Amino acid sequence: MIAANYRKNPQAMALQLVLDFGRALVWATRRPTTAAARTVRALRGATFKAAGRIQWPVKAITPDWWKEAQRAARELAAEVRAATLLCC
């Protein structure tokens, strides 16, 4: 469905067609079961690879200060739990 402002001003749509609003190609989809769909997927992957649009997942590295804070919080929770059980 075309927005009303694009129907009134088609040149605005033409100017935005060149903008790169596309998403990165998702590789985590199931393998297609038909030969035609596999061919389409292979051609799409080759096109995205040639255009440089493939983004490989980057593993986030947890900072050491965060790991240390989480460990300290677990230790404090254990101490509070033990102190609560002893006092009653």
PyMOL commands that set and color helices and strands:
alter all, ss='L'
color gray80, all
select helices_A, chain A and resi 4-8+10-16+35-51+64-87
alter helices_A, ss='H'
color red, helices_A
deselect
rebuild
show_as cartoon
